[in-house]
């Protein structure tokens, strides 16, 4: 009998000058990037937290602490590949699906979503059709609405053969 687990992830980063904006492993055309210890890819970070949570393995801060210089400016897709290995080692062979929301007033994300899905599907080793990425605004409310940063949420479903 297959064992199923659900995980939820959330991440947020503020905008900063002098950095590229990377979301879902894709460079987004925008005048500011996101501030963070790694590349500050909010979408990939939310996905990592969802996967780690579903496998009861803690969070990305535990595995990749900001105090560790090893992860300074790290490519979040590389970190995601490490998370995928940890999830498999914990006995979860199948990432059944991932459902995500990017929360940003700007820039608009829709034209980048197909490339994000393609890039993430390769790292996650799942079909593009198993990944949903949506984008929304906060109708100009809160820090996102004031264009101070970007947030992302992710939900995943993991499966194992129960061994």
Secondary structure, 3 states (H helix, E strand, C coil): CCEEEEEEEEEEEEEECCCCEEECCEEECCCCEECCCCCCCHHHHHHHHHHHHHCCCCCHHHHCCCCCHHHCCCCHHHHHHHHHHHHHHCCCCEEEEEEEEEECCCCCCHHHHHHHHHHHHHHHCCCHHHEEEEEECCCCCHHHHCCCEEEEEEEEEEEECCC
